[in-house]
Amino acid sequence: MDIRINGIVNDSIVDGPGLRLAVFVQGCSHRCPGCHNPQTHDPLGGAVRDTGEVIRLMDANPLLDGITLSGGEPFEQATACLALARAARERGLSVWAYSGYTLEALQQRGDADIDELLGLCDVLVDGPFVLAQRSLELDFRGSANQRLIDLNATREAGELRLWQRPEW
């Protein structure tokens, strides 16, 4: 299956906890002012790759803790990102996703692929980047309005739960 990608980082330590395969999809309709990945906005930029190629990168790195779907806007390529999330879960990897949409907005879309992708994610970093709320002190996000939603705990509790950094 094709996916339009801006780039891939095989050993990211800044896009979620542990060693992660960070997949930066191409195309983002949010176009947040001050975005740190403005090169991902153009939906026709980047390069078309096969999801199988990305999955082979997962398989080639036995040290991975998980994958992170970032961008760009992963939920604007939900079907292809879903294929990656399924493959990650089959390999015992965690799945994080970033979105300029809020969880509530994604849930209201009524899109089966988005719903299934959310169901496979451990954490969703949601909400648009807001330049006035930018902070370099925040864990795994760029602005204070963005939430780190622990989707596993949210599903278990039946209400929104935020992700907390584990104590070592």
C-alpha positions, 0 to 999 in steps of 0.5 A: 500500500502506498504512503506519502512520506516526508522522512523516517528516523530509524532510532528516534529518542524524541518522538516518544519513550524508548527507541522509536521508528518515527515516520513523518507522513507528508501532507497536513491541512492544519498548517500551524504557524510556527510548525517545526515540520513545515516541509510536511504541509504540501500533500504532494511533497515528500515521496511515495513509498510502500508500507511494506518498505517501512515495515521492513525497517521495523523488522531490521531494528531489533532494538525498537520499543515502538513506532511514532506516526507524525508528520504532517498529519497521520490521520489524513493518511489513516489507511496507510498508517493503520497498516503500519500500526497493525504491523507494529502491534504484531511485532509487540511494538508500542504505537504513538501518533501525533495529530493536529486534530483533537481526540474528540474531533477524530472520534466524530469523523465516523471513519472506520480506519481512523477509529481502528488506528486510534484503537491500536495507538497507545498514546495520542499527542493531540491538538494543533501546535499553538505558537503562543503556547510553545515550550521546550520544557514539555515532554514529547510535544511542542505547545502547552495546549497539546495533550499526551493521551494515554489511550489504553488507560482512557479505554480502560477507565471510560474517560480521558486519561493523560499519559504520565512518564513512568518512574524509573 
